[in-house]
Amino acid sequence: MNSRRQFLTQSGLLSLVPLTCAVGASSAQAAETDKSSGARETHPIVLSTYSLWRFQNAELRDIDKCIDIADEYGFDGVELLLYQIEQNDLLSHSKLMSYKRHALSLGLPLVGLSTHQGFVTPDIERRKQNIDRTIAQLEIAYKLGIPVTRVNTGTWGTSGSFDKLMKNQGIEKPLDGYSDEDAFPWVIEAFEACLPTAEKCGIVMALENHWGLGLTPEGILRIVNAIDSPWLQITTDTGNFLDDPYERLEKIAPQTVFVQAKTYYGGGQWYSLDLDYTRIASILQKHNYRGFISLEFEGKEDYRTAIPKSLELLRGAFRRVGV
């Protein structure tokens, strides 16, 4: 070893060796030693199929295509929007299982099922139909191996259209002769009727801050706390509190089991929010949230540029503390 070094020194070759090469191996080893044991450094970021279809892009309705796009862009999993699955496909067990098989072949778990139901109605029969519908949705999630379903309260339906509801910032007048106070017991009783199926299937229902009685954190918490079950928790949607979002998100963070994160590149279809995702991540981490972050892209920019930017944004913000 000494004679080799003497030869290099005498020949002038040692002076030509960059310092980075001389110390490179030891630096790499040190960096490797400093790294964690391999624990995930960020929350798993998944793609909601809603980000692609959004009730309007017919060419992106196909679930298999959405799964392929999630794989192509490097997401960690997929959340399915149940409405996006065609009725005939929904009734076909083999078709549903093909989605599960396709996701498996790409190493992408199906982690969430976003569903709709409506319990804000004085019509007992309609509420019963929506209870049966929610139970069937839980059973679909069970078939697909999905651990959580996004649920909501439903709305009064007096706005006439979703566009008008959004124009009024989600605020809706109750039916004549009724108030929101009448509706809370209807919603609570309906979710209680779904609990046995949720527990049997091992599927957590996660009530979203999604208009209706879920318009405020107080409304969400009133329902969840009244039921007081591990099988009904909260889906936090970062884009559905239009005023004072951070204060309101903080209130529901302790019972959050799933997060949907909105982005609005190109301007939102109904509105745009300038959300500080580093701040939102800090709020969730303060309350020990370590779960999935599902991208719901709601802007007008082409998805081929907006979704990769959204993924980069969320990966940068939602880093796990202590890793």
N, C-alpha and C positions, 0 to 999 in steps of 0.2 A: 504493500500500500504506500509506504514512504517513498520507495524508489519510483513508483508511478507518479506520485505528486512532484518529486524532484524533476522527473523528465518533463512534465507539463509546464512546470515553472521555468525551467531552463529554456525550453523551446518557445516560451511566450504564449503557449496555448491556453494556459489557465486564465490569463487576463482576458481572453476572448470569450470565456464562458459567462453568460449573463448571470447576475446574482439570482434572478428569479429561478433559473434552472438549478443553481446550487442549493437553494433553500426550498425549492418547489415541493419536493417529496415530503419533507418534514412538515411544511405548512399545510399540505393537503391532509396529512395524517392528523395534524392538530385540529384542523377544521372538522374532520370526520369524527374525532373524539369529542369535540364540542357539541356536535349535533345531538338531538334528543334520541331516544331509543327507537324512534320511528313512529311515534304518535302523530295522528293527523294534525297538521298545523292550522287548517281552516275548517270551518263548518262544511259539511257536504252541501254543495250547491246543485240543485236539481232544476230541470226545466218543466214548467207547466205547459201542457199541450195547448192551453188557452192562449199562450203567448204567440202561437202560430195561427190558429184558426180564428179565434175571437169572434165567432158567430158570423163571419163575413167572408173569410178567405177560403173559398170552396176547394181550391187546389191544395190546401194545407189541412184539410179535415181528416185525412187518412191517418189513423193512429200509428201504423207501421212507419209511415214517412216521418212523423214527428219523433218517434223513437230513434230513427236513423239520424235525424238532424241533431238530436241531443248527443248522440255518440260522436258525430262528426265534429261538434264544437267543443267536446271535452267535459260535458256535465257528468255529475256523479250519480244521477238517477233521473226518474221521470215521475211527475204528478199528472194523473189523467183527469181531464174534464169529462164527467160522465155524459153530459149533453152532447158531447162531440161524437160519441159512438152511435152510429146509425141504429135505428130500432131493430132491424132484422139481425144485425150483428150482436146487439145486446141480448137478444133472445137465443142466440146460438152459443151453447156451451163450448163447442169446439173452436169457434171464432175467438171468444174471450181467452181461451187457453192459448191460442196462437199468439196473442199479444204477450202473454207471460213468457212463452217460449222464445219469442223474438228478442225480448229484453234480456232474457237469460243468455242468449247466444252472443250478446254484445257486452255482457258483464254489467248491465244497468238494472238496478233494482227499481221496481214500481213501488213508490213509497207513500203516495197519497191519492185519494179519490175525491175530487171536488164535486159535491152534489148540491141539488137544490130541493127545497121543500117549502111549503107555506102553511103555517099554523095560525096566522093572524087573520082569522075569520070567525064570525059567530056561527057559521054553518057547521054543525057537529059532524055531518056526513063528510064534508070536504076535509075536515081535520082528520077524520078516521082514514080517508083515502090517502092522505099525506103521511100518516103514521105507517100505513101498510107499504107505501112507496119507500119510505126511509128504511124500514126493515129489509125490504128487498135490496136496497142499495148496500146495506151492511153485509148482506149475504154475497153480493157481487164482489165486494172488497175482500171478503174471506176467500172466495174462489181464486182471486188474483194474488192472494198473499200480501195484500196491502194493509198496513197496520192502523191507518187513520183516515177518517172521512171528514172532509170539510162540510159542515152543516150550517144552515142559517134559519132565521125565524120566519122568513117570508115577509111580505109587506101588505098593507091594506089594499093596494091595487087601485087607489083613487086617482093616481097620477095619470093614468091612461097609457103611458109608455115609459120605458126606461130612460129615454132621452129627456122627457119632461121631469122625471124624478131626479136626474142628474142636474138639470137646470136649476132645480130647487135645492141643490146640495144634499139630496137624500131625505129631505124633510117632507113628510106626507100627511095630509089631513086624514083622520080616521073616518070610517063610515058614519053617516048621520046616526046620531043616537048612541054612539060608542066612543070610547077613549082608549088610549094605550093601557090605562089601568085595567080595563076589561080584558085586554089581550094577554097580559103577562100570565095569568093562570092557565089560559088555553095552551100557550107555548110550553109552559112548565109541565103540564099534564101530558102533553104529546111526547116530549122527550123522555119523561118517566116511563111511558109505555114502550119506548124503544130500548130502554136500558137492558132488559133481560137478553135481547138478541145481541146487543153490543158485547155484553159480558160473555155470552156463550161463544161468540165468534172471535172474541179477543180483539175487537176493533174499537178504538177510541173515537168517539164523536167529538169533533173540535168545532165549537161554535164561533163563527167569524163575526168580526165587526163589519157587518155587511148590510147596512140600511135596515129598514124595519125597526124592530125593537133592539137590534144590535147597532144602532146608529151611534150610541154613546157607550163609554166604558161602564157607566153605571147600569145601563140596560143589560149589557152582556153579563156583568158580575151578578146582577140580581137573579138572573136565570140559573147561571152555573152554581152559585152559592146556595140557592134554594134546593136544587137537586142534590148537591153535595155528594157526587159520585166520581170515582176515578175514571169512569167511562164517558163522562162529559166534561171536556176541558175547553181550551180556547185555541182557535187559529187566529194569529195576529196578521192582519193585512196592513202593511206599512202605508198604503195609499188611501185608506178609507176613513181616516180622521182628517178632515179638511182644515180644521182650525186647531191650534195648539197640539200638533200631532205628538210631540215628544212627551209632554205631560200626560197625555191620554194613553200613549203606548206604555208608559211606565206603570199605569194602573192595572193593565191586563197582563203585563209580562210575567208575574209570578205563576200564573196558571196556563201559560202558553205552552203548547206541545207541538206546534207546527207554525211556520212563518211563511207568508207569501210576500215577496218583495217586488214592488212595482218600479218600473223605469218608464221614462216618457221621451226617449230620443225622437226628435222630429216633431215634438208637441203631442200632447195627449188627445185622445179622441173626444173626451168630455172635459177634461181639465188636466193641468200639469202641476206637479208639486216638486219643489226643489228640496229633495230629502237629503239630509246629512246621514249617510249610512254608517259612518264611523261612530257617530253619536248614538244611532239606533242600536248598533252592535254592542256598544258599551252598556246601554240600558238592559239589553237582554242578558249580557254576561253578568251584570250585577245581580241578576235573579237566577243565575246558574243555568241559563238555557244553552244547551250544547247540540241541539238537533238540526234538522234540515232547514235550508233556506230555499224556497221555491220561487224561481223567477217568473213573474207575470209581466211581460212586456206589453205596454199599452200605448205606445207611441205610433207615429205615422211614418217613421223612417223604415226603409227596407229591412226586413228581419235579418238579412244576410250580413248587414253591418251592425245593426243595433243590438242583436243578441250577443255576439262576441264581446262588444263593448260592455254590455250589461254584466256578462259573466266576469269580465276582468274587474269591474267595479265592485261586485259582490265578493269576489275572492280577496280583493285588497282590504275590504272593510271587515269582513267576518272572520277574523283570525282568532283562534282559540287562545285564551289567556293561559299563560303558564307552560306553553308548549314551545 
